[in-house]
């Protein structure tokens, strides 16, 4: 099954209010385009809108 945590790669578009994920990763976690998600790293938490990463660089285990 898909992990609930993804590696974070540099964003293709510098927009701190969204996170882009590959479609199958979103489906595996029960996330749909436009959902609000919680991003946590190093004790810091941020909310963002989920987007489908349709770029050629989309990977199931990576969020941008």
Secondary structure, 3 states (H helix, E strand, C coil): CCCCCCEECCCCCCCCCEEEECHHHHHHCCCCCCCEEEEEECCEEEEEEEEECCCCCCCCCEEC
